[in-house]
């Protein structure tokens, strides 16, 4: 993927929304974006914390700040995974890669407004002496920093991982479809789903909210999530928006029907008219529902760390030719569901 396209993405309202979403959800700010070759592509100096800005006014302070960020950048280049560690002044700092097909497209870095450890008087004195700053100014800025408990740090790291998983497929989607207007509308849904992921509601409620939004976004008659029961190697209909409640709990064997084949082959399956497809298995319904048959099905495997954990599908009563951008959108949703299910 070309650097010009990356710049196009970084200058888009979608990237601005992602930065705003991170700040709104975690009080963390993205401060810089660097290409895989180390070239600075984007910076947001105005978003540095007050104490960081004070430190960066002095040459030695700026050097130490830059060295701290550079260390995380190098760690990301080495591991290809998000990194969180203390910056020079003690704030929780982070860096993460944006990956395309296993390759680093760019690395993003920033800082949380909270610290990994309490900012002590000794630390303030060290900053004052090292950077040539008035100790009173340092202490005044440090007083505004709240220490993040370990549970909050773990939550932040979990959210950061969800964000990383959110960006890559969106870039792929933008690059393939070029349907920017459709992206704008569906990205709103993805953004809403990301907020759902950050919330503290129960897992089932999160998944139900997601299926409701996907059903609306794709204008389908049903959206459902199937969980893999590893002991029996069966898929269980766990969550649905559109299928009758009596269908919940229904089991489908691996390789059985469209859903079973999607799981077994771990690949997307798009069927225009399932009534004419020999692989199809009809979902059990109540008597009142038997007059209506779901014709088209789009199913995507839910995968985490190369392991299948379920399937998400959408259905319509009328036959429908599924478009590539619809498949891409459901793939993004499947990745989000996987992250939510496996988040710490």
N, C-alpha and C positions, 0 to 999 in steps of 0.2 A: 504494500500500500504506500502511496506516495506521500511525501512530506506536505505538498500543497493541499492534499485532501485532509491531512491531519490539522493543518492550520485552519482550513475551512470549518472543521468540527470545533476546534478550540475557540473560534470566533463566533460560533453559533449561539443562539439563545438556549439551545439544549444543554451545552456545556455550562452556561451561566446558571441554568436551573439546577444542574447537578451540584455545582459549588454552593448554591444557596441551600439546597436540600441538606448537604452535609453540615453546613453552619447551623441551620435551623434545628437539625436533629441532635447534633453533638456539641455545638459551640466550637467546632474545629474549622480552621480556614485553610484552603489550598493557597499556597504561596508561590509555587513555581512549577513549571513543566519543562523538562529537558529531553531532547531527542536521545535515541539509543547511542548516538555518537558523542553525547555530552554537550551538545549545543543548546543554549538556553532559547526556548521558544516563547515562553510566556512567564510573566512575573506579576505579583500583586503585593508590592511593598507596603501599600497602605493598609493591608490586612494583618500585618505583624502585630503582636500584642504590644501593649504600651511599654512594658519592660524591654522587650526585644528592640523596639524602635529606639529607646533610650541607649541601649548598648550599641546598636548599629551606627549611632551617630559618631562613635569613636573608631578610628582605624583598627585598633587591636580588638575591640568588641565585635566589629563587623567580620574580621578575619576568623575569630573563634566561632562566631555564628555560622559562617559559610563552611568552615571545616566540619562542624557538627552535621550540617545538612549533606555535605559531600560524603561523609562516612555512611549515612543511610542510603544515599544514592548508589554507592559502590556495593553495599550489601544486597540491595535489590537486584542490581545487575548480576551479582554472583548467584543468588538463590532463585530469582524470578518470583519471589513472594513478597507480600506486604511486610513492612518492618515498622515497629514502634520502639522508640527509646527516648531518653531525656535529651533535650537540647541543652545548649551551654548554660542557659539561665534556669533550667530545671523543668520547663514545660514539656508535656507529652508531645513529641514530634513524630511525624510519620512520613513514610514514602511508600509508594506502590507502583507496580508496572501496569501499563495498558498493553495487553498481549494480543497479537493477531497470529493465528496458526502456529502457536508455540514460540513466536519471536517477539521480542520487546519492541514495541512501536515508540513508546516514550515512557518516561518515569515522572510521576507526580509527587510533589512533596508539600508538607505544610506543618502546622502546629495546632494543638488543642489549646483552649484557654485555661486548662487546669494543669497542675503539675503532677509528675509521677511520685515525687516525695515532697514533703513540706519544705518551702523555701526558708531556710534558717537565717539567723542573723550572721552566722559565719559565712554563708554563701553570699549574702548581700555585701559583706565586707570584702570578700574575695573579688566580686564583680567590681566594686568601687575602686579597689587598688589596681587591679589588672587593667581596667578600662579607663581609669582616670576620671571617674564620675563622683559626684557629690553623694556621699553615703545616704543622706536624707532623701534624695531623689530616688535612689535605688530602693530604699525601704518603703517609701510611699507607693511606688509601683508594685513592689512585691506583695504588699498588703492586699492587693486586689486579686491575687492569684489564689484559687481554692485548690486544695489537695484532692485528687481523685482517688477514692478508695479502690482496692484491687478489683472489686466486683464491677465498678464503673469502667475501669481500664479494660477488663475482659469484654464488657459490653461494647465499648468503643471499638475494640479490635474486631469483634464479630460484625458490627455495623460496617466497618471499613471493608471487610471481606465481601459483604453483600454489595457494597458500592462498586468494588472492583469487578465483580461478576456482572454488574448491571451495565458498566460502560462498554466492555468489549463487544458483546453482541449488538449493542446499539450502533457502534461504529461500523460493524460488519453490515448491519441492516441498512444503514445510511449509504454505505458505499455500493451495495448491490442494487438496492431499489431506486435510490435517488428520488424517492417519493417524499419530498420534504414536508408537504402539507399533511400527508397521511401520518408521517412521523410525528409531527407536532401534536396531532390529536392523540395518537396512541402512546406517545411518550408521556402524556399527562396521566394515562392509565398506569404506565410503568412507574411513574413517579408516585402515584397514589399507592401502588402495591409496595413500593419501597418503604413508604411511611407506615404501611400496615406491618411490614416486617420488623420495623423498629419498635412498634408498639408492644405493650406488655400484656396484650390479650392472649387468651388460650390459643394453642396451635390450631385446633379445629375451627375456631372462630376466624383466625387469620385466613385459613384455606377457603372457608366459605365466602369471606369477603372477596378473595381473589377470583373465585369462580363466578361470583355475581358480576364483577367488573369485566371479566373476559367475555362473558355472555353478552354483555351490553356492547363492548368494544367491537366485537366481530359480528354482531347482529345474528347470533345463532339461537337455537331453541334450547340447547343444553350445554353445559360445561361441567366436567366431572374429573375427580382425582381418584386414582386407584393406587392403593399401597401394596407393595410386595410383601407377602408373608413368606419369609425365607424358609421356615420349617416345612411348609407344604408346597413351596414354589408355586403359589397361586396369587392372583391379583384380586384384592378386595375393594369393592366400590365403597370408598370411605366418605367422600364429600361430593355433593352434586347441587347444581343450580339448574333445574329444568327436568331432570328425570324424576319419576315418582319416588316418594320416600320409601315405598315398599321395596325398591330396588337396592337400597343401601344394605351393605353386607354381602351382596351377591359376589360369588367367587368365580374367577375365570382362570383356567389353567394356562400355564406358559405355552405359547404356540397356538392357543385356541382363539379363533376369531381375529378381528382386526386388532383389538387391544392386546391379546395374547401374543400375536405375531410382532406387534410393535415392541413389546417387552423382550421377547426372545431374541429378536434381531437387533434390538437397541437402535432402531432407526425410525424416522418419521414415516407415517403412512397416511396418504391422502386418498380418500375413496369418494368418487362423485356420486355413485348410487350403490349403497351397500346391499340393497335388495337383489342386485344382479351379480354380487360378488360372492363366490363360493366360500370365501374365508370368513364371511360375516356371521356373527352370533347375535341374535336379538336379545336385548335387555328385557328381563322380566318386568311386566307391568300389571297394573290392576285391570279388571275387566273394562272399566270405562276408558282406559287408555289404549286398548288394543286396536281401536279403529285408526289410530295415528301411528305411523311407522317412521322411524328415523331413517332417512335415505343416505345423506352424506355424512361422512365421518373424517375428522382430521385428528390424528393421535400422535403425540410426541412422548418419547421416554423421558422420565425424570432420573437424571444420573448425577451421582456425586463421587468424585475421585475415581471415575471409570467404573463405578459400581451402580447397578440398577437399583433404584429404590421405589419406583412406581411409574405410572403413566398419567398424563393429562390429556383429555380429549374434548373436542367440541362436536356437536351434531346439529343437523337441521332436518326438518320434516320434508323439505323439498330437495331434489338432487342439486348439487352445487359443485362447480369446478373450483377447487381451491387455488388461490393465487400464491405466488412465491412469497410476497410480503406478509400474507396471512400465516404461512408456515413459519416464517422468520419471527413474527410476533409471538406465536405460541411457543416457539423454541426459547425466546427470552423469558416468557412466563415460566416455562419448565425449569430453567436455570434458577429463577428466583425461588420457586417452590423448593427445589433441592437445597438451596442455601438456608431457607427458613427451617426446613426439617432437620438439618444437620447443625444449625447454629448452636453454639455453646450457651 
